[in-house]
Amino acid sequence: MIAADEIERRILAGLPGARVPALVDLAGDRDHWRATVVAPQFEARSAVDRHRLVYACLQDVLGGALHALSLETLTPDEWVERSGAA
Amino acid sequence: MSDSVQDRIHRTVTGSPVVLYMKGTPEAPRCGFSRAVVDVLSGLSVPFTAVDVLADAEVWQGVKAYSDWPTIPQVFVGGTFIGGCDIVRDLHAKGELEPLVRAAIAARG
């Protein structure tokens, strides 16, 4: 079990300039989360590499306090496109 | 971790065009993310090899080291690690998974 701000804090520490615009407790048990991570570091990287960057931020809790994490990984440009923002 | 587990995993992932490391079996998945990947692969109507990591702790830890990926499920196509549940679902949604899988099956003859 882990708190949302604990997840977010680790991601922001590991990926400076990143944002976590969505963080959803999927099962209401604070074990299974879905996160949208927007980070400039994802530029020109494959989906596998993007996930690895986020996993690296969370390696001390993944598989322990954080049982499952579903990820959407976007560059800032992709986030603008996806969210339909101007 | 013994070399033999890594060798065993290497033989498995290169021995079939599509290999899924999952929790449980395709008939009885033990995790929602594993179930989601089984559903995607089954929907393609292609044969795939499933390995239940819950049945072998060495393989469970070993495949995470092999792919440098901390979670299960894991999908390998043509011997290459392509991702976990999110990425496989995403590739499928973009129509990119089936060509990848078909190419791997065709390459095998």
N, CA and C atoms of all chains as a GROMACS GRO file, in nm:
protein
  585
    1MET      N    1   0.085  -0.119   0.000
    1MET     CA    2   0.000   0.000   0.000
    1MET      C    3   0.088   0.125   0.000
    2ILE      N    4   0.054   0.220  -0.085
    2ILE     CA    5   0.137   0.340  -0.096
    2ILE      C    6   0.046   0.459  -0.125
    3ALA      N    7   0.086   0.576  -0.075
    3ALA     CA    8   0.005   0.696  -0.097
    3ALA      C    9   0.040   0.758  -0.232
    4ALA      N   10  -0.059   0.825  -0.292
    4ALA     CA   11  -0.039   0.886  -0.424
    4ALA      C   12   0.079   0.982  -0.422
    5ASP      N   13   0.091   1.063  -0.317
    5ASP     CA   14   0.198   1.163  -0.319
    5ASP      C   15   0.336   1.098  -0.304
    6GLU      N   16   0.341   0.978  -0.249
    6GLU     CA   17   0.468   0.904  -0.241
    6GLU      C   18   0.512   0.858  -0.381
    7ILE      N   19   0.416   0.817  -0.461
    7ILE     CA   20   0.446   0.777  -0.599
    7ILE      C   21   0.493   0.900  -0.678
    8GLU      N   22   0.415   1.005  -0.668
    8GLU     CA   23   0.444   1.126  -0.744
    8GLU      C   24   0.581   1.184  -0.705
    9ARG      N   25   0.608   1.186  -0.576
    9ARG     CA   26   0.735   1.243  -0.529
    9ARG      C   27   0.854   1.170  -0.590
   10ARG      N   28   0.846   1.037  -0.595
   10ARG     CA   29   0.957   0.960  -0.652
   10ARG      C   30   0.974   0.986  -0.802
   11ILE      N   31   0.862   0.996  -0.873
   11ILE     CA   32   0.871   1.020  -1.017
   11ILE      C   33   0.931   1.158  -1.044
   12LEU      N   34   0.886   1.259  -0.969
   12LEU     CA   35   0.937   1.394  -0.991
   12LEU      C   36   1.085   1.406  -0.952
   13ALA      N   37   1.126   1.328  -0.853
   13ALA     CA   38   1.267   1.330  -0.810
   13ALA      C   39   1.356   1.264  -0.916
   14GLY      N   40   1.304   1.157  -0.977
   14GLY     CA   41   1.385   1.082  -1.074
   14GLY      C   42   1.382   1.141  -1.213
   15LEU      N   43   1.275   1.213  -1.244
   15LEU     CA   44   1.259   1.272  -1.377
   15LEU      C   45   1.230   1.422  -1.362
   16PRO      N   46   1.334   1.501  -1.340
   16PRO     CA   47   1.313   1.645  -1.319
   16PRO      C   48   1.238   1.708  -1.437
   17GLY      N   49   1.138   1.787  -1.404
   17GLY     CA   50   1.059   1.852  -1.509
   17GLY      C   51   0.937   1.771  -1.550
   18ALA      N   52   0.924   1.650  -1.493
   18ALA     CA   53   0.809   1.566  -1.526
   18ALA      C   54   0.684   1.616  -1.454
   19ARG      N   55   0.568   1.570  -1.504
   19ARG     CA   56   0.442   1.594  -1.436
   19ARG      C   57   0.364   1.464  -1.430
   20VAL      N   58   0.279   1.454  -1.329
   20VAL     CA   59   0.194   1.335  -1.318
   20VAL      C   60   0.049   1.385  -1.316
   21PRO      N   61  -0.007   1.412  -1.434
   21PRO     CA   62  -0.140   1.474  -1.439
   21PRO      C   63  -0.254   1.380  -1.397
   22ALA      N   64  -0.229   1.251  -1.398
   22ALA     CA   65  -0.333   1.158  -1.353
   22ALA      C   66  -0.271   1.044  -1.275
   23LEU      N   67  -0.328   1.017  -1.159
   23LEU     CA   68  -0.281   0.907  -1.075
   23LEU      C   69  -0.404   0.846  -1.010
   24VAL      N   70  -0.439   0.727  -1.058
   24VAL     CA   71  -0.567   0.667  -1.020
   24VAL      C   72  -0.545   0.539  -0.940
   25ASP      N   73  -0.612   0.531  -0.827
   25ASP     CA   74  -0.611   0.410  -0.744
   25ASP      C   75  -0.714   0.314  -0.804
   26LEU      N   76  -0.665   0.217  -0.883
   26LEU     CA   77  -0.754   0.137  -0.968
   26LEU      C   78  -0.853   0.052  -0.890
   27ALA      N   79  -0.806  -0.007  -0.780
   27ALA     CA   80  -0.890  -0.102  -0.709
   27ALA      C   81  -0.937  -0.048  -0.573
   28GLY      N   82  -0.901   0.076  -0.544
   28GLY     CA   83  -0.939   0.134  -0.415
   28GLY      C   84  -0.863   0.075  -0.298
   29ASP      N   85  -0.748   0.008  -0.329
   29ASP     CA   86  -0.672  -0.057  -0.222
   29ASP      C   87  -0.533   0.006  -0.203
   30ARG      N   88  -0.505   0.111  -0.282
   30ARG     CA   89  -0.376   0.180  -0.280
   30ARG      C   90  -0.259   0.084  -0.312
   31ASP      N   91  -0.289  -0.027  -0.378
   31ASP     CA   92  -0.188  -0.123  -0.424
   31ASP      C   93  -0.174  -0.120  -0.577
   32HIS      N   94  -0.286  -0.096  -0.645
   32HIS     CA   95  -0.290  -0.101  -0.792
   32HIS      C   96  -0.318   0.039  -0.845
   33TRP      N   97  -0.218   0.095  -0.914
   33TRP     CA   98  -0.230   0.234  -0.958
   33TRP      C   99  -0.219   0.245  -1.109
   34ARG      N  100  -0.280   0.348  -1.160
   34ARG     CA  101  -0.258   0.385  -1.300
   34ARG      C  102  -0.208   0.529  -1.301
   35ALA      N  103  -0.095   0.552  -1.367
   35ALA     CA  104  -0.035   0.686  -1.370
   35ALA      C  105  -0.015   0.732  -1.514
   36THR      N  106  -0.046   0.857  -1.536
   36THR     CA  107  -0.004   0.923  -1.660
   36THR      C  108   0.115   1.009  -1.625
   37VAL      N  109   0.226   0.985  -1.693
   37VAL     CA  110   0.349   1.060  -1.666
   37VAL      C  111   0.387   1.136  -1.792
   38VAL      N  112   0.405   1.266  -1.777
   38VAL     CA  113   0.447   1.352  -1.888
   38VAL      C  114   0.588   1.400  -1.857
   39ALA      N  115   0.683   1.366  -1.944
   39ALA     CA  116   0.822   1.400  -1.914
   39ALA      C  117   0.901   1.431  -2.041
   40PRO      N  118   0.980   1.537  -2.038
   40PRO     CA  119   1.064   1.569  -2.154
   40PRO      C  120   1.167   1.459  -2.181
   41GLN      N  121   1.203   1.383  -2.077
   41GLN     CA  122   1.302   1.275  -2.094
   41GLN      C  123   1.252   1.164  -2.186
   42PHE      N  124   1.121   1.159  -2.214
   42PHE     CA  125   1.065   1.052  -2.299
   42PHE      C  126   1.088   1.079  -2.448
   43GLU      N  127   1.127   1.202  -2.480
   43GLU     CA  128   1.148   1.239  -2.619
   43GLU      C  129   1.240   1.139  -2.690
   44ALA      N  130   1.195   1.092  -2.807
   44ALA     CA  131   1.275   1.002  -2.892
   44ALA      C  132   1.308   0.868  -2.824
   45ARG      N  133   1.228   0.830  -2.726
   45ARG     CA  134   1.251   0.700  -2.662
   45ARG      C  135   1.133   0.607  -2.689
   46SER      N  136   1.160   0.478  -2.695
   46SER     CA  137   1.056   0.378  -2.717
   46SER      C  138   0.969   0.366  -2.592
   47ALA      N  139   0.853   0.303  -2.611
   47ALA     CA  140   0.763   0.282  -2.497
   47ALA      C  141   0.832   0.201  -2.387
   48VAL      N  142   0.910   0.100  -2.428
   48VAL     CA  143   0.980   0.018  -2.329
   48VAL      C  144   1.078   0.103  -2.249
   49ASP      N  145   1.154   0.187  -2.318
   49ASP     CA  146   1.251   0.272  -2.247
   49ASP      C  147   1.180   0.373  -2.155
   50ARG      N  148   1.068   0.426  -2.200
   50ARG     CA  149   0.993   0.522  -2.118
   50ARG      C  150   0.945   0.455  -1.989
   51HIS      N  151   0.892   0.335  -2.002
   51HIS     CA  152   0.847   0.263  -1.883
   51HIS      C  153   0.965   0.236  -1.789
   52ARG      N  154   1.079   0.198  -1.849
   52ARG     CA  155   1.197   0.169  -1.765
   52ARG      C  156   1.240   0.292  -1.686
   53LEU      N  157   1.230   0.411  -1.749
   53LEU     CA  158   1.268   0.535  -1.679
   53LEU      C  159   1.179   0.556  -1.556
   54VAL      N  160   1.050   0.529  -1.572
   54VAL     CA  161   0.958   0.547  -1.459
   54VAL      C  162   0.981   0.439  -1.354
   55TYR      N  163   0.998   0.315  -1.399
   55TYR     CA  164   1.023   0.206  -1.304
   55TYR      C  165   1.148   0.234  -1.220
   56ALA      N  166   1.249   0.293  -1.285
   56ALA     CA  167   1.374   0.322  -1.213
   56ALA      C  168   1.350   0.418  -1.096
   57CYS      N  169   1.255   0.510  -1.113
   57CYS     CA  170   1.222   0.604  -1.005
   57CYS      C  171   1.158   0.531  -0.887
   58LEU      N  172   1.096   0.417  -0.915
   58LEU     CA  173   1.011   0.350  -0.816
   58LEU      C  174   1.067   0.216  -0.771
   59GLN      N  175   1.195   0.193  -0.804
   59GLN     CA  176   1.247   0.058  -0.782
   59GLN      C  177   1.246   0.017  -0.635
   60ASP      N  178   1.248   0.113  -0.542
   60ASP     CA  179   1.248   0.076  -0.400
   60ASP      C  180   1.110   0.030  -0.352
   61VAL      N  181   1.005   0.063  -0.426
   61VAL     CA  182   0.870   0.024  -0.382
   61VAL      C  183   0.798  -0.071  -0.477
   62LEU      N  184   0.845  -0.076  -0.603
   62LEU     CA  185   0.776  -0.160  -0.702
   62LEU      C  186   0.789  -0.308  -0.665
   63GLY      N  187   0.676  -0.374  -0.663
   63GLY     CA  188   0.676  -0.516  -0.623
   63GLY      C  189   0.663  -0.532  -0.473
   64GLY      N  190   0.676  -0.421  -0.400
   64GLY     CA  191   0.658  -0.424  -0.255
   64GLY      C  192   0.534  -0.345  -0.218
   65ALA      N  193   0.555  -0.222  -0.168
   65ALA     CA  194   0.442  -0.138  -0.130
   65ALA      C  195   0.354  -0.106  -0.251
   66LEU      N  196   0.419  -0.097  -0.367
   66LEU     CA  197   0.346  -0.070  -0.491
   66LEU      C  198   0.332  -0.201  -0.568
   67HIS      N  199   0.213  -0.260  -0.560
   67HIS     CA  200   0.193  -0.393  -0.617
   67HIS      C  201   0.186  -0.389  -0.769
   68ALA      N  202   0.113  -0.293  -0.822
   68ALA     CA  203   0.095  -0.289  -0.968
   68ALA      C  204   0.080  -0.146  -1.014
   69LEU      N  205   0.144  -0.117  -1.125
   69LEU     CA  206   0.140   0.019  -1.179
   69LEU      C  207   0.120   0.012  -1.330
   70SER      N  208   0.007   0.065  -1.373
   70SER     CA  209  -0.020   0.076  -1.516
   70SER      C  210   0.025   0.215  -1.558
   71LEU      N  211   0.095   0.223  -1.671
   71LEU     CA  212   0.157   0.351  -1.708
   71LEU      C  213   0.113   0.399  -1.845
   72GLU      N  214   0.092   0.529  -1.851
   72GLU     CA  215   0.083   0.598  -1.980
   72GLU      C  216   0.196   0.700  -1.979
   73THR      N  217   0.283   0.692  -2.079
   73THR     CA  218   0.403   0.776  -2.079
   73THR      C  219   0.403   0.865  -2.202
   74LEU      N  220   0.400   0.997  -2.179
   74LEU     CA  221   0.388   1.093  -2.289
   74LEU      C  222   0.493   1.202  -2.279
   75THR      N  223   0.538   1.248  -2.396
   75THR     CA  224   0.621   1.369  -2.397
   75THR      C  225   0.528   1.489  -2.378
   76PRO      N  226   0.581   1.604  -2.342
   76PRO     CA  227   0.495   1.722  -2.327
   76PRO      C  228   0.412   1.750  -2.453
   77ASP      N  229   0.472   1.734  -2.572
   77ASP     CA  230   0.398   1.757  -2.696
   77ASP      C  231   0.284   1.657  -2.713
   78GLU      N  232   0.314   1.530  -2.682
   78GLU     CA  233   0.211   1.427  -2.694
   78GLU      C  234   0.096   1.452  -2.596
   79TRP      N  235   0.131   1.503  -2.478
   79TRP     CA  236   0.029   1.533  -2.378
   79TRP      C  237  -0.064   1.644  -2.427
   80VAL      N  238  -0.007   1.747  -2.488
   80VAL     CA  239  -0.088   1.857  -2.541
   80VAL      C  240  -0.182   1.803  -2.648
   81GLU      N  241  -0.126   1.718  -2.737
   81GLU     CA  242  -0.205   1.660  -2.844
   81GLU      C  243  -0.319   1.574  -2.789
   82ARG      N  244  -0.285   1.490  -2.691
   82ARG     CA  245  -0.382   1.396  -2.637
   82ARG      C  246  -0.491   1.464  -2.557
   83SER      N  247  -0.451   1.567  -2.482
   83SER     CA  248  -0.550   1.633  -2.397
   83SER      C  249  -0.629   1.737  -2.474
   84GLY      N  250  -0.590   1.760  -2.599
   84GLY     CA  251  -0.663   1.853  -2.683
   84GLY      C  252  -0.643   1.998  -2.643
   85ALA      N  253  -0.541   2.022  -2.559
   85ALA     CA  254  -0.513   2.159  -2.517
   85ALA      C  255  -0.451   2.237  -2.632
   86ALA      N  256  -0.468   2.367  -2.629
   86ALA     CA  257  -0.416   2.450  -2.738
   86ALA      C  258  -0.264   2.462  -2.726
   87MET      N  259   2.170  -1.578  -0.893
   87MET     CA  260   2.091  -1.638  -1.001
   87MET      C  261   2.182  -1.721  -1.091
   88SER      N  262   2.145  -1.843  -1.116
   88SER     CA  263   2.233  -1.930  -1.194
   88SER      C  264   2.221  -1.897  -1.343
   89ASP      N  265   2.331  -1.924  -1.414
   89ASP     CA  266   2.330  -1.900  -1.557
   89ASP      C  267   2.227  -1.986  -1.627
   90SER      N  268   2.203  -2.104  -1.570
   90SER     CA  269   2.114  -2.197  -1.638
   90SER      C  270   1.972  -2.144  -1.649
   91VAL      N  271   1.927  -2.064  -1.551
   91VAL     CA  272   1.793  -2.006  -1.561
   91VAL      C  273   1.788  -1.907  -1.677
   92GLN      N  274   1.893  -1.824  -1.685
   92GLN     CA  275   1.898  -1.728  -1.797
   92GLN      C  276   1.903  -1.802  -1.931
   93ASP      N  277   1.980  -1.911  -1.935
   93ASP     CA  278   1.988  -1.992  -2.058
   93ASP      C  279   1.851  -2.051  -2.092
   94ARG      N  280   1.785  -2.098  -1.988
   94ARG     CA  281   1.653  -2.160  -2.006
   94ARG      C  282   1.554  -2.058  -2.061
   95ILE      N  283   1.556  -1.938  -2.003
   95ILE     CA  284   1.465  -1.833  -2.049
   95ILE      C  285   1.499  -1.794  -2.192
   96HIS      N  286   1.628  -1.785  -2.220
   96HIS     CA  287   1.669  -1.749  -2.357
   96HIS      C  288   1.618  -1.852  -2.457
   97ARG      N  289   1.631  -1.978  -2.420
   97ARG     CA  290   1.582  -2.084  -2.510
   97ARG      C  291   1.431  -2.075  -2.528
   98THR      N  292   1.361  -2.045  -2.420
   98THR     CA  293   1.215  -2.035  -2.429
   98THR      C  294   1.172  -1.920  -2.520
   99VAL      N  295   1.231  -1.802  -2.498
   99VAL     CA  296   1.182  -1.684  -2.574
   99VAL      C  297   1.225  -1.688  -2.720
  100THR      N  298   1.333  -1.762  -2.748
  100THR     CA  299   1.375  -1.773  -2.888
  100THR      C  300   1.318  -1.900  -2.953
  101GLY      N  301   1.252  -1.983  -2.872
  101GLY     CA  302   1.202  -2.110  -2.922
  101GLY      C  303   1.063  -2.104  -2.982
  102SER      N  304   0.989  -1.995  -2.956
  102SER     CA  305   0.855  -1.977  -3.012
  102SER      C  306   0.842  -1.832  -3.059
  103PRO      N  307   0.760  -1.809  -3.162
  103PRO     CA  308   0.746  -1.671  -3.212
  103PRO      C  309   0.687  -1.576  -3.107
  104VAL      N  310   0.593  -1.626  -3.027
  104VAL     CA  311   0.527  -1.540  -2.927
  104VAL      C  312   0.530  -1.611  -2.792
  105VAL      N  313   0.591  -1.546  -2.693
  105VAL     CA  314   0.601  -1.605  -2.560
  105VAL      C  315   0.549  -1.505  -2.457
  106LEU      N  316   0.462  -1.553  -2.369
  106LEU     CA  317   0.405  -1.470  -2.263
  106LEU      C  318   0.444  -1.526  -2.127
  107TYR      N  319   0.514  -1.446  -2.047
  107TYR     CA  320   0.536  -1.479  -1.905
  107TYR      C  321   0.424  -1.413  -1.827
  108MET      N  322   0.350  -1.493  -1.754
  108MET     CA  323   0.229  -1.443  -1.688
  108MET      C  324   0.212  -1.505  -1.550
  109LYS      N  325   0.116  -1.448  -1.474
  109LYS     CA  326   0.078  -1.509  -1.347
  109LYS      C  327  -0.045  -1.594  -1.372
  110GLY      N  328  -0.032  -1.724  -1.352
  110GLY     CA  329  -0.139  -1.817  -1.381
  110GLY      C  330  -0.126  -1.871  -1.523
  111THR      N  331  -0.234  -1.927  -1.572
  111THR     CA  332  -0.235  -1.986  -1.706
  111THR      C  333  -0.336  -1.911  -1.793
  112PRO      N  334  -0.325  -1.926  -1.926
  112PRO     CA  335  -0.424  -1.860  -2.012
  112PRO      C  336  -0.568  -1.896  -1.975
  113GLU      N  337  -0.587  -2.020  -1.929
  113GLU     CA  338  -0.722  -2.064  -1.891
  113GLU      C  339  -0.762  -2.006  -1.756
  114ALA      N  340  -0.666  -1.984  -1.670
  114ALA     CA  341  -0.695  -1.934  -1.535
  114ALA      C  342  -0.589  -1.831  -1.494
  115PRO      N  343  -0.596  -1.711  -1.551
  115PRO     CA  344  -0.501  -1.606  -1.512
  115PRO      C  345  -0.520  -1.569  -1.365
  116ARG      N  346  -0.408  -1.536  -1.298
  116ARG     CA  347  -0.415  -1.503  -1.156
  116ARG      C  348  -0.394  -1.354  -1.132
  117CYS      N  349  -0.399  -1.276  -1.238
  117CYS     CA  350  -0.376  -1.132  -1.225
  117CYS      C  351  -0.446  -1.063  -1.342
  118GLY      N  352  -0.507  -0.950  -1.316
  118GLY     CA  353  -0.583  -0.881  -1.419
  118GLY      C  354  -0.499  -0.837  -1.537
  119PHE      N  355  -0.374  -0.799  -1.510
  119PHE     CA  356  -0.286  -0.754  -1.619
  119PHE      C  357  -0.248  -0.873  -1.707
  120SER      N  358  -0.223  -0.987  -1.646
  120SER     CA  359  -0.194  -1.107  -1.724
  120SER      C  360  -0.316  -1.147  -1.807
  121ARG      N  361  -0.433  -1.138  -1.746
  121ARG     CA  362  -0.556  -1.172  -1.816
  121ARG      C  363  -0.575  -1.081  -1.938
  122ALA      N  364  -0.545  -0.954  -1.922
  122ALA     CA  365  -0.564  -0.859  -2.031
  122ALA      C  366  -0.475  -0.894  -2.149
  123VAL      N  367  -0.352  -0.938  -2.122
  123VAL     CA  368  -0.261  -0.975  -2.231
  123VAL      C  369  -0.306  -1.104  -2.298
  124VAL      N  370  -0.352  -1.200  -2.219
  124VAL     CA  371  -0.407  -1.324  -2.276
  124VAL      C  372  -0.523  -1.289  -2.370
  125ASP      N  373  -0.609  -1.198  -2.328
  125ASP     CA  374  -0.724  -1.159  -2.410
  125ASP      C  375  -0.678  -1.099  -2.543
  126VAL      N  376  -0.576  -1.013  -2.537
  126VAL     CA  377  -0.525  -0.951  -2.660
  126VAL      C  378  -0.467  -1.058  -2.754
  127LEU      N  379  -0.380  -1.144  -2.699
  127LEU     CA  380  -0.315  -1.245  -2.783
  127LEU      C  381  -0.417  -1.346  -2.837
  128SER      N  382  -0.512  -1.384  -2.754
  128SER     CA  383  -0.615  -1.478  -2.799
  128SER      C  384  -0.697  -1.417  -2.912
  129GLY      N  385  -0.718  -1.286  -2.903
  129GLY     CA  386  -0.795  -1.216  -3.005
  129GLY      C  387  -0.727  -1.217  -3.141
  130LEU      N  388  -0.595  -1.235  -3.142
  130LEU     CA  389  -0.522  -1.239  -3.269
  130LEU      C  390  -0.531  -1.378  -3.334
  131SER      N  391  -0.582  -1.475  -3.258
  131SER     CA  392  -0.592  -1.613  -3.308
  131SER      C  393  -0.459  -1.666  -3.359
  132VAL      N  394  -0.354  -1.642  -3.282
  132VAL     CA  395  -0.223  -1.700  -3.315
  132VAL      C  396  -0.180  -1.784  -3.194
  133PRO      N  397  -0.103  -1.890  -3.222
  133PRO     CA  398  -0.053  -1.968  -3.109
  133PRO      C  399   0.051  -1.889  -3.030
  134PHE      N  400   0.049  -1.903  -2.899
  134PHE     CA  401   0.155  -1.842  -2.818
  134PHE      C  402   0.191  -1.936  -2.703
  135THR      N  403   0.314  -1.924  -2.660
  135THR     CA  404   0.363  -2.004  -2.548
  135THR      C  405   0.347  -1.924  -2.420
  136ALA      N  406   0.279  -1.981  -2.321
  136ALA     CA  407   0.260  -1.912  -2.194
  136ALA      C  408   0.343  -1.981  -2.086
  137VAL      N  409   0.410  -1.901  -2.005
  137VAL     CA  410   0.487  -1.954  -1.893
  137VAL      C  411   0.431  -1.894  -1.765
  138ASP      N  412   0.392  -1.979  -1.671
  138ASP     CA  413   0.336  -1.934  -1.544
  138ASP      C  414   0.450  -1.909  -1.444
  139VAL      N  415   0.477  -1.782  -1.414
  139VAL     CA  416   0.588  -1.753  -1.322
  139VAL      C  417   0.556  -1.796  -1.179
  140LEU      N  418   0.429  -1.807  -1.148
  140LEU     CA  419   0.392  -1.848  -1.012
  140LEU      C  420   0.432  -1.993  -0.985
  141ALA      N  421   0.455  -2.069  -1.094
  141ALA     CA  422   0.491  -2.210  -1.079
  141ALA      C  423   0.642  -2.228  -1.061
  142ASP      N  424   0.720  -2.122  -1.080
  142ASP     CA  425   0.866  -2.136  -1.074
  142ASP      C  426   0.930  -2.002  -1.032
  143ALA      N  427   0.965  -1.993  -0.904
  143ALA     CA  428   1.018  -1.867  -0.850
  143ALA      C  429   1.147  -1.825  -0.919
  144GLU      N  430   1.227  -1.923  -0.959
  144GLU     CA  431   1.354  -1.891  -1.027
  144GLU      C  432   1.329  -1.824  -1.162
  145VAL      N  433   1.231  -1.877  -1.233
  145VAL     CA  434   1.195  -1.817  -1.362
  145VAL      C  435   1.133  -1.679  -1.341
  146TRP      N  436   1.052  -1.665  -1.237
  146TRP     CA  437   0.987  -1.537  -1.205
  146TRP      C  438   1.094  -1.428  -1.188
  147GLN      N  439   1.192  -1.454  -1.104
  147GLN     CA  440   1.298  -1.355  -1.083
  147GLN      C  441   1.387  -1.347  -1.207
  148GLY      N  442   1.410  -1.462  -1.269
  148GLY     CA  443   1.502  -1.469  -1.382
  148GLY      C  444   1.456  -1.392  -1.503
  149VAL      N  445   1.326  -1.396  -1.531
  149VAL     CA  446   1.280  -1.326  -1.651
  149VAL      C  447   1.286  -1.175  -1.632
  150LYS      N  448   1.271  -1.131  -1.505
  150LYS     CA  449   1.281  -0.987  -1.477
  150LYS      C  450   1.424  -0.939  -1.502
  151ALA      N  451   1.521  -1.022  -1.468
  151ALA     CA  452   1.661  -0.988  -1.494
  151ALA      C  453   1.691  -0.997  -1.644
  152TYR      N  454   1.636  -1.099  -1.707
  152TYR     CA  455   1.662  -1.122  -1.849
  152TYR      C  456   1.618  -1.002  -1.933
  153SER      N  457   1.501  -0.950  -1.903
  153SER     CA  458   1.444  -0.841  -1.983
  153SER      C  459   1.476  -0.703  -1.926
  154ASP      N  460   1.534  -0.699  -1.804
  154ASP     CA  461   1.551  -0.572  -1.733
  154ASP      C  462   1.416  -0.500  -1.720
  155TRP      N  463   1.318  -0.573  -1.672
  155TRP     CA  464   1.180  -0.522  -1.661
  155TRP      C  465   1.124  -0.576  -1.531
  156PRO      N  466   1.071  -0.490  -1.443
  156PRO     CA  467   1.043  -0.536  -1.306
  156PRO      C  468   0.908  -0.603  -1.283
  157THR      N  469   0.824  -0.608  -1.386
  157THR     CA  470   0.688  -0.656  -1.361
  157THR      C  471   0.649  -0.769  -1.457
  158ILE      N  472   0.547  -0.841  -1.418
  158ILE     CA  473   0.483  -0.947  -1.497
  158ILE      C  474   0.342  -0.897  -1.527
  159PRO      N  475   0.286  -0.916  -1.644
  159PRO     CA  476   0.329  -0.999  -1.756
  159PRO      C  477   0.438  -0.936  -1.843
  160GLN      N  478   0.502  -1.024  -1.921
  160GLN     CA  479   0.602  -0.981  -2.018
  160GLN      C  480   0.579  -1.058  -2.148
  161VAL      N  481   0.588  -0.986  -2.258
  161VAL     CA  482   0.566  -1.049  -2.389
  161VAL      C  483   0.693  -1.038  -2.474
  162PHE      N  484   0.729  -1.151  -2.534
  162PHE     CA  485   0.843  -1.157  -2.627
  162PHE      C  486   0.789  -1.200  -2.763
  163VAL      N  487   0.830  -1.126  -2.866
  163VAL     CA  488   0.791  -1.161  -3.003
  163VAL      C  489   0.918  -1.176  -3.085
  164GLY      N  490   0.932  -1.290  -3.148
  164GLY     CA  491   1.052  -1.314  -3.227
  164GLY      C  492   1.179  -1.306  -3.143
  165GLY      N  493   1.166  -1.345  -3.015
  165GLY     CA  494   1.282  -1.345  -2.927
  165GLY      C  495   1.313  -1.210  -2.864
  166THR      N  496   1.237  -1.106  -2.903
  166THR     CA  497   1.263  -0.971  -2.851
  166THR      C  498   1.156  -0.932  -2.749
  167PHE      N  499   1.199  -0.875  -2.637
  167PHE     CA  500   1.105  -0.825  -2.537
  167PHE      C  501   1.032  -0.704  -2.593
  168ILE      N  502   0.899  -0.709  -2.595
  168ILE     CA  503   0.827  -0.593  -2.651
  168ILE      C  504   0.751  -0.514  -2.545
  169GLY      N  505   0.732  -0.570  -2.426
  169GLY     CA  506   0.670  -0.489  -2.322
  169GLY      C  507   0.580  -0.569  -2.230
  170GLY      N  508   0.516  -0.494  -2.141
  170GLY     CA  509   0.420  -0.551  -2.049
  170GLY      C  510   0.279  -0.520  -2.096
  171CYS      N  511   0.186  -0.526  -2.003
  171CYS     CA  512   0.044  -0.513  -2.037
  171CYS      C  513   0.011  -0.381  -2.108
  172ASP      N  514   0.059  -0.269  -2.053
  172ASP     CA  515   0.023  -0.138  -2.111
  172ASP      C  516   0.071  -0.128  -2.255
  173ILE      N  517   0.196  -0.168  -2.278
  173ILE     CA  518   0.256  -0.151  -2.411
  173ILE      C  519   0.190  -0.246  -2.511
  174VAL      N  520   0.164  -0.369  -2.469
  174VAL     CA  521   0.101  -0.465  -2.559
  174VAL      C  522  -0.040  -0.417  -2.596
  175ARG      N  523  -0.114  -0.369  -2.497
  175ARG     CA  524  -0.248  -0.319  -2.527
  175ARG      C  525  -0.242  -0.197  -2.619
  176ASP      N  526  -0.142  -0.113  -2.595
  176ASP     CA  527  -0.126   0.008  -2.675
  176ASP      C  528  -0.089  -0.027  -2.820
  177LEU      N  529   0.005  -0.121  -2.836
  177LEU     CA  530   0.044  -0.166  -2.971
  177LEU      C  531  -0.077  -0.224  -3.043
  178HIS      N  532  -0.156  -0.300  -2.970
  178HIS     CA  533  -0.275  -0.361  -3.029
  178HIS      C  534  -0.375  -0.253  -3.072
  179ALA      N  535  -0.394  -0.155  -2.986
  179ALA     CA  536  -0.489  -0.047  -3.018
  179ALA      C  537  -0.445   0.031  -3.141
  180LYS      N  538  -0.313   0.041  -3.160
  180LYS     CA  539  -0.262   0.115  -3.275
  180LYS      C  540  -0.250   0.026  -3.399
  181GLY      N  541  -0.289  -0.101  -3.385
  181GLY     CA  542  -0.283  -0.193  -3.499
  181GLY      C  543  -0.142  -0.240  -3.532
  182GLU      N  544  -0.050  -0.224  -3.436
  182GLU     CA  545   0.090  -0.258  -3.465
  182GLU      C  546   0.129  -0.396  -3.413
  183LEU      N  547   0.047  -0.452  -3.327
  183LEU     CA  548   0.086  -0.580  -3.266
  183LEU      C  549   0.073  -0.697  -3.364
  184GLU      N  550  -0.040  -0.703  -3.435
  184GLU     CA  551  -0.063  -0.816  -3.522
  184GLU      C  552   0.043  -0.828  -3.632
  185PRO      N  553   0.080  -0.720  -3.703
  185PRO     CA  554   0.187  -0.731  -3.803
  185PRO      C  555   0.318  -0.782  -3.744
  186LEU      N  556   0.348  -0.735  -3.623
  186LEU     CA  557   0.470  -0.778  -3.554
  186LEU      C  558   0.467  -0.928  -3.529
  187VAL      N  559   0.354  -0.975  -3.479
  187VAL     CA  560   0.336  -1.116  -3.447
  187VAL      C  561   0.337  -1.202  -3.573
  188ARG      N  562   0.265  -1.156  -3.676
  188ARG     CA  563   0.260  -1.230  -3.803
  188ARG      C  564   0.400  -1.241  -3.864
  189ALA      N  565   0.476  -1.134  -3.857
  189ALA     CA  566   0.611  -1.135  -3.913
  189ALA      C  567   0.699  -1.235  -3.839
  190ALA      N  568   0.684  -1.241  -3.707
  190ALA     CA  569   0.765  -1.333  -3.627
  190ALA      C  570   0.728  -1.478  -3.658
  191ILE      N  571   0.600  -1.502  -3.680
  191ILE     CA  572   0.555  -1.638  -3.713
  191ILE      C  573   0.604  -1.675  -3.853
  192ALA      N  574   0.593  -1.581  -3.947
  192ALA     CA  575   0.637  -1.606  -4.085
  192ALA      C  576   0.787  -1.632  -4.091
  193ALA      N  577   0.863  -1.559  -4.010
  193ALA     CA  578   1.010  -1.572  -4.010
  193ALA      C  579   1.053  -1.712  -3.969
  194ARG      N  580   0.964  -1.777  -3.894
  194ARG     CA  581   0.995  -1.909  -3.844
  194ARG      C  582   0.960  -2.018  -3.946
  195GLY      N  583   0.884  -1.977  -4.045
  195GLY     CA  584   0.847  -2.071  -4.153
  195GLY      C  585   0.723  -2.143  -4.117
   0.00000   0.00000   0.00000
